[in-house]
């Protein structure tokens, strides 16, 4: 994937964007804009549920940021 040898599905792309809290454009190197929110996760072992929780928090943050930007317009 990093070297352009593998294709990813739209579903995987959306999951990666949610996990890392970035846009598709950023993940595909089409944009350098990356505005993220910092939060703390204190754990010695990260499990699938933890990753799903991080992705959910990032989706909520990105949705709130989008709504706020539309309200400001």
KEKEKOL-308893 format. One record per residue (C-alpha): residue in three letters; chain; x, y, z. Coordinates in steps of 0.001 Angstrom, whole numbers. Example, Ala and Ser with C-alpha at 12.3 -4.5 7.8 and 13.67 -1.06 7.14 Angstrom:
2
<atom res="ALA" chain="A" east="12300" north="-4500" up="7800"/>
<atom res="SER" chain="A" east="13670" north="-1060" up="7140"/>
//
This chain:
73
<atom res="UNK" chain="A" east="0" north="0" up="0"/>
<atom res="UNK" chain="A" east="2761" north="2478" up="892"/>
<atom res="UNK" chain="A" east="4605" north="1806" up="-2349"/>
<atom res="UNK" chain="A" east="1540" north="1687" up="-4600"/>
<atom res="UNK" chain="A" east="1706" north="-2092" up="-5009"/>
<atom res="UNK" chain="A" east="-1640" north="-2857" up="-3366"/>
<atom res="UNK" chain="A" east="-5085" north="-1385" up="-3801"/>
<atom res="UNK" chain="A" east="-7298" north="-699" up="-806"/>
<atom res="UNK" chain="A" east="-11058" north="-716" up="-740"/>
<atom res="UNK" chain="A" east="-13139" north="2328" up="84"/>
<atom res="UNK" chain="A" east="-14213" north="606" up="3292"/>
<atom res="UNK" chain="A" east="-10605" north="157" up="4445"/>
<atom res="UNK" chain="A" east="-9779" north="3744" up="3440"/>
<atom res="UNK" chain="A" east="-12670" north="5032" up="5563"/>
<atom res="UNK" chain="A" east="-11593" north="2895" up="8517"/>
<atom res="UNK" chain="A" east="-8012" north="4178" up="8294"/>
<atom res="UNK" chain="A" east="-9213" north="7785" up="8097"/>
<atom res="UNK" chain="A" east="-11380" north="7259" up="11163"/>
<atom res="UNK" chain="A" east="-8575" north="5599" up="13091"/>
<atom res="UNK" chain="A" east="-6028" north="8312" up="12316"/>
<atom res="UNK" chain="A" east="-8545" north="11197" up="12335"/>
<atom res="UNK" chain="A" east="-7629" north="12487" up="8897"/>
<atom res="UNK" chain="A" east="-9240" north="13079" up="5526"/>
<atom res="UNK" chain="A" east="-9032" north="10756" up="2564"/>
<atom res="UNK" chain="A" east="-7058" north="13449" up="730"/>
<atom res="UNK" chain="A" east="-4441" north="13532" up="3463"/>
<atom res="UNK" chain="A" east="-4132" north="9770" up="3663"/>
<atom res="UNK" chain="A" east="-3711" north="9532" up="-120"/>
<atom res="UNK" chain="A" east="-1058" north="12310" up="-68"/>
<atom res="UNK" chain="A" east="-3259" north="14712" up="-2030"/>
<atom res="UNK" chain="A" east="-3327" north="17263" up="790"/>
<atom res="UNK" chain="A" east="-909" north="18298" up="3505"/>
<atom res="UNK" chain="A" east="-3680" north="19660" up="5753"/>
<atom res="UNK" chain="A" east="-4050" north="17585" up="8914"/>
<atom res="UNK" chain="A" east="-5871" north="19100" up="11883"/>
<atom res="UNK" chain="A" east="-6252" north="16587" up="14670"/>
<atom res="UNK" chain="A" east="-7435" north="16563" up="18256"/>
<atom res="UNK" chain="A" east="-5149" north="15168" up="20932"/>
<atom res="UNK" chain="A" east="-6510" north="12794" up="23537"/>
<atom res="UNK" chain="A" east="-4934" north="10400" up="25991"/>
<atom res="UNK" chain="A" east="-5306" north="6635" up="26021"/>
<atom res="UNK" chain="A" east="-3579" north="5015" up="28944"/>
<atom res="UNK" chain="A" east="-3130" north="1329" up="28351"/>
<atom res="UNK" chain="A" east="-306" north="-1160" up="28203"/>
<atom res="UNK" chain="A" east="-2170" north="-3337" up="25714"/>
<atom res="UNK" chain="A" east="-4277" north="-1961" up="22869"/>
<atom res="UNK" chain="A" east="-6995" north="-4297" up="21669"/>
<atom res="UNK" chain="A" east="-9467" north="-4161" up="18790"/>
<atom res="UNK" chain="A" east="-12116" north="-2529" up="20991"/>
<atom res="UNK" chain="A" east="-9649" north="233" up="21863"/>
<atom res="UNK" chain="A" east="-8943" north="923" up="18193"/>
<atom res="UNK" chain="A" east="-12664" north="995" up="17445"/>
<atom res="UNK" chain="A" east="-13147" north="3448" up="20327"/>
<atom res="UNK" chain="A" east="-10390" north="5710" up="18989"/>
<atom res="UNK" chain="A" east="-11923" north="5601" up="15511"/>
<atom res="UNK" chain="A" east="-15354" north="6460" up="16957"/>
<atom res="UNK" chain="A" east="-13969" north="9433" up="18889"/>
<atom res="UNK" chain="A" east="-12213" north="10683" up="15760"/>
<atom res="UNK" chain="A" east="-15414" north="10361" up="13682"/>
<atom res="UNK" chain="A" east="-17321" north="12365" up="16313"/>
<atom res="UNK" chain="A" east="-14589" north="15018" up="16390"/>
<atom res="UNK" chain="A" east="-14471" north="15325" up="12597"/>
<atom res="UNK" chain="A" east="-18271" north="15544" up="12385"/>
<atom res="UNK" chain="A" east="-18422" north="18241" up="15069"/>
<atom res="UNK" chain="A" east="-15635" north="20180" up="13338"/>
<atom res="UNK" chain="A" east="-17507" north="20006" up="10018"/>
<atom res="UNK" chain="A" east="-20807" north="21115" up="11561"/>
<atom res="UNK" chain="A" east="-19100" north="23989" up="13374"/>
<atom res="UNK" chain="A" east="-17445" north="25161" up="10151"/>
<atom res="UNK" chain="A" east="-20825" north="25170" up="8364"/>
<atom res="UNK" chain="A" east="-22439" north="27137" up="11202"/>
<atom res="UNK" chain="A" east="-19685" north="29755" up="10944"/>
<atom res="UNK" chain="A" east="-20345" north="30268" up="7214"/>
//
